[in-house]
Amino acid sequence: MEPRLKQIRIASGVGIIGNALLALAKGILGFLAGSLAVIGDGIDSATDVLSFVIIFFALKIMAKAPDEQHPYGHHRAEALATLTIAFIILFAGIQLFFISLLKIISASQSSLPSFLAVAVSGVSIIGKLLLALYQFKVGRQTESSMLIANGRNMLTDIFVSLGVLLGTLLTIMLRIPFIDHLVAMLIGLWIVRTAIHIFLDANTELMDGVKDTSIYQEVFAAVSQVEQVSNPHRTRIRKLSNLYLIDMDIEVDGSLTVAEGHRLAVEVEQVLRNKIDNLYDVAVHVEPKGNIETEEKYGLSPQEFF
């Protein structure tokens, strides 16, 4: 297994163990303490465990070599896994929201939570902070959308646990169980919001887009360094996991031979590989200078950035 996938696998293993311990602690102790908000926080941690399990399956697919059906390889498994994680988080958030809402509407009598709920929320905040920072660190090192998505999810979990901590304290101090239910409902909404953000990020890659369009400026600046090459246009950049694929047209002197035009295309590819990190593939189409094709309605040109 390549070093990047190995790093992601190790980070996923840490995430599974850490979140499993937190989910069990919050679920069991939240039940014993009589706090729906703490139980909801435990459900959120349980979705994190499932997310990391999905990552493990995605890693096995990503490690496969290209084949006849997947000539570009299997890197898109990462975006699909991220999308799956978003839907799991969304389902958990909606479920928690409606459970809490029904308790508020029914106005059922509930016992006050104990200070045990406060203690477990405090431990959860420390644990989640350490896990989130670790996931972000490895996620950025490996440019893994899956780990970054999980890191972002766990970072929001810290605010969730802070809300649970505050809500539980107010519930106990004011002796109003309604507060605990309201906090649980707000946690549900927060989880839904997190899921939507993760979905939108994954959707960008699946729609063959790039989130940071400054990559186009880097590409055009690199191509401008190649003599005898002008007007890079109809440029399309997409991502496969952390890898870039670039398709572009360039213009050269029309009197050049096919071999000379090919040499310039190879120069363009080489300068791009030197300047752009994680470049997976480059496809360069050579055209005579001044060539106009009115049907070209896609791709970007330098004029749109400079």
C-alpha positions in Angstrom: 0.0 0.0 0.0 1.4 3.4 -1.0 2.5 5.7 1.9 -0.4 8.1 1.5 -3.0 5.4 1.8 -1.1 3.9 4.8 -1.2 7.2 6.6 -4.9 7.6 6.0 -5.5 4.0 7.2 -3.6 4.6 10.5 -5.5 7.9 11.1 -8.8 6.0 10.4 -7.8 3.3 12.9 -7.1 6.0 15.6 -10.5 7.6 14.7 -12.4 4.4 15.1 -10.9 3.5 18.5 -11.2 7.1 19.9 -14.8 7.7 18.7 -15.9 4.2 19.7 -14.8 4.8 23.3 -16.4 8.3 23.3 -19.7 6.9 21.8 -19.9 4.1 24.4 -19.1 6.5 27.3 -21.6 9.1 26.2 -24.3 6.6 25.3 -24.1 4.5 28.5 -23.4 7.4 31.0 -25.9 9.7 29.2 -28.5 7.0 29.8 -27.5 6.5 33.4 -27.5 10.3 33.9 -30.9 10.7 32.3 -29.7 13.2 29.6 -31.1 13.1 26.1 -28.6 15.7 25.0 -25.6 13.6 26.1 -27.1 10.5 24.4 -27.5 12.6 21.3 -23.9 13.6 21.5 -23.0 9.8 21.8 -25.1 9.1 18.6 -23.0 11.8 16.8 -19.8 10.0 17.9 -21.2 6.7 16.7 -21.7 8.1 13.2 -18.0 9.1 13.3 -17.1 5.4 13.9 -19.2 4.3 11.0 -17.6 7.1 8.9 -14.1 5.7 9.6 -15.3 2.1 8.8 -16.4 3.4 5.4 -13.0 5.0 4.9 -11.4 1.6 5.4 -13.5 0.1 2.7 -12.8 3.0 0.4 -9.0 2.6 0.9 -9.1 -1.0 -0.3 -10.9 0.2 -3.5 -8.5 3.2 -4.0 -5.5 0.9 -3.8 -6.6 -1.1 -6.8 -4.7 -0.6 -10.1 -6.5 0.9 -13.2 -8.4 -1.7 -15.2 -10.5 -1.8 -18.4 -13.5 -0.4 -16.7 -11.6 2.2 -14.7 -8.7 3.4 -16.8 -8.2 6.4 -14.6 -7.9 4.2 -11.5 -10.2 4.0 -8.5 -9.4 7.3 -6.7 -13.0 8.5 -7.0 -13.9 6.0 -4.2 -12.7 8.7 -1.8 -15.3 11.2 -2.9 -18.0 8.6 -3.0 -17.0 7.5 0.6 -17.1 11.2 1.7 -20.6 11.5 0.1 -21.8 8.4 2.0 -20.4 9.8 5.3 -22.4 13.0 4.6 -25.7 11.0 4.2 -25.0 9.0 7.4 -24.4 12.2 9.4 -27.5 13.8 7.9 -29.7 10.8 8.9 -28.4 10.8 12.5 -29.0 14.6 12.7 -32.6 14.4 11.4 -33.4 11.5 13.7 -32.1 13.2 16.8 -33.9 16.4 15.9 -37.3 14.7 15.6 -36.9 12.6 18.7 -36.1 15.8 20.7 -39.0 17.7 19.1 -41.5 14.9 19.9 -40.4 15.0 23.5 -40.9 18.8 23.7 -44.3 18.6 21.9 -45.6 15.8 24.1 -44.4 17.7 27.2 -43.7 14.4 28.9 -42.4 14.5 32.4 -38.7 13.8 32.5 -36.3 13.4 35.4 -33.4 15.9 35.8 -30.0 14.7 34.5 -27.3 14.1 37.1 -23.9 15.7 37.3 -22.5 12.6 35.6 -23.7 14.1 32.4 -21.6 17.2 33.0 -18.5 15.1 33.6 -18.9 13.0 30.5 -19.4 16.1 28.4 -16.2 17.6 29.7 -14.2 14.4 28.8 -15.8 14.4 25.4 -14.6 17.9 24.6 -11.0 17.0 25.4 -11.2 13.7 23.5 -12.8 15.2 20.4 -10.4 18.1 20.3 -7.4 15.8 20.2 -9.0 13.6 17.6 -10.0 16.5 15.4 -6.6 18.1 15.4 -5.0 14.7 14.5 -7.4 14.1 11.6 -6.9 17.6 10.3 -3.1 17.2 10.5 -3.0 13.9 8.6 -5.8 15.0 6.2 -3.9 18.1 5.1 -0.6 16.1 4.8 -2.3 13.6 2.6 -4.8 15.9 1.0 -7.5 13.5 1.9 -11.1 14.8 1.6 -12.3 11.9 3.8 -10.1 12.7 6.7 -10.7 16.5 6.4 -14.4 15.9 6.3 -14.2 13.7 9.4 -11.9 16.3 11.1 -14.4 19.0 10.4 -17.2 16.9 11.7 -15.3 16.2 14.9 -14.4 19.9 15.3 -18.1 20.7 15.2 -18.6 18.0 17.8 -16.6 20.1 20.2 -19.1 22.9 19.9 -21.9 20.3 20.3 -20.3 19.0 23.5 -19.9 22.5 24.8 -23.6 23.1 24.1 -24.5 19.9 25.9 -22.3 20.9 28.9 -23.9 24.3 29.2 -27.4 22.9 28.6 -27.0 20.1 31.2 -25.7 22.6 33.8 -28.7 24.9 33.2 -31.1 22.0 33.3 -29.7 20.9 36.7 -29.4 24.4 38.1 -32.8 25.6 36.9 -34.5 22.2 37.3 -36.1 22.4 33.9 -35.8 19.2 31.8 -37.1 21.1 28.7 -33.7 22.7 28.3 -32.0 19.3 27.9 -34.5 18.4 25.1 -34.0 21.8 23.4 -30.2 21.4 23.4 -30.6 17.9 21.9 -32.8 19.3 19.2 -30.3 22.1 18.4 -27.5 19.4 18.2 -29.6 17.6 15.6 -29.8 20.8 13.5 -26.0 21.3 13.9 -25.3 17.8 12.7 -27.6 18.3 9.7 -25.6 21.5 8.8 -22.3 19.7 9.0 -23.6 16.9 6.7 -24.7 19.5 4.1 -21.3 21.1 4.0 -19.5 17.8 3.6 -21.9 16.8 0.8 -21.2 20.0 -1.1 -17.5 19.5 -0.9 -17.7 15.9 -2.2 -20.1 16.9 -4.8 -17.6 19.4 -6.3 -15.2 16.6 -7.1 -17.9 14.2 -8.4 -19.1 17.0 -10.7 -15.5 17.3 -12.1 -14.9 20.6 -10.5 -12.2 22.1 -8.3 -12.9 24.0 -5.1 -9.8 26.2 -5.3 -9.8 27.7 -8.8 -6.4 29.4 -8.2 -4.9 26.2 -9.7 -5.8 27.6 -13.1 -3.6 30.6 -12.5 -0.7 28.3 -11.6 -1.2 26.3 -14.8 -1.4 29.3 -17.1 1.7 30.9 -15.4 3.6 27.6 -15.9 2.7 27.3 -19.6 3.7 30.9 -20.2 7.3 29.9 -19.5 7.5 27.6 -22.6 8.8 29.5 -25.6 6.9 29.1 -28.9 3.7 28.2 -27.1 0.8 30.7 -26.8 -2.8 31.0 -25.9 -3.4 28.0 -23.6 -7.2 27.7 -23.7 -10.1 25.3 -23.4 -8.4 24.3 -20.1 -10.2 21.8 -17.9 -8.9 20.7 -14.5 -10.6 18.1 -12.3 -9.5 16.0 -9.3 -9.3 12.4 -8.4 -8.9 12.3 -4.7 -5.8 14.5 -4.1 -4.7 14.2 -7.8 -5.1 16.7 -10.6 -6.0 15.9 -14.2 -5.4 18.7 -16.8 -6.7 18.9 -20.3 -5.8 21.9 -22.4 -5.3 23.3 -25.9 -2.2 25.3 -26.9 -1.3 27.2 -30.1 2.1 27.0 -31.9 3.5 28.2 -35.2 1.5 26.5 -38.0 4.6 25.9 -40.1 6.1 23.6 -37.5 6.3 19.9 -38.2 4.2 17.4 -36.3 7.3 16.3 -34.5 8.2 19.9 -33.4 4.6 20.5 -32.2 4.7 17.3 -30.2 8.0 18.3 -28.7 6.4 21.6 -27.5 3.5 19.7 -26.1 5.9 17.5 -24.1 7.6 20.6 -22.8 4.3 22.0 -21.6 3.5 18.7 -19.8 7.0 18.6 -18.2 6.8 22.2 -16.9 3.3 21.5 -15.5 4.6 18.4 -13.7 7.5 20.5 -12.2 5.1 23.3 -11.1 1.9 21.5 -10.0 1.9 19.1 -7.1 0.0 15.8 -7.3 -0.4 16.0 -11.0 -1.8 12.7 -12.2 -2.2 13.2 -16.0 -1.9 15.9 -18.6 -3.5 15.9 -22.1 -2.3 18.7 -24.4 -3.9 19.3 -27.8 -1.8 21.3 -30.3 -3.4 23.8 -32.7 -1.9 26.3 -35.3 -1.6 29.9 -34.0 -4.8 31.9 -34.7 -7.0 28.8 -35.0 -10.6 29.6 -34.1 -13.3 27.0 -33.4 -16.6 28.7 -32.6 -18.2 25.5 -31.2 -15.7 25.4 -28.2 -18.0 26.4 -25.3 -16.2 24.8 -22.3 -12.8 25.2 -20.6 -11.1 28.3 -19.3 -8.5 30.7 -20.7 -5.9 33.1 -19.1 -8.1 36.1 -20.0 -10.6 34.9 -17.4 -8.0 35.1 -14.6 -5.6 37.9 -15.5 
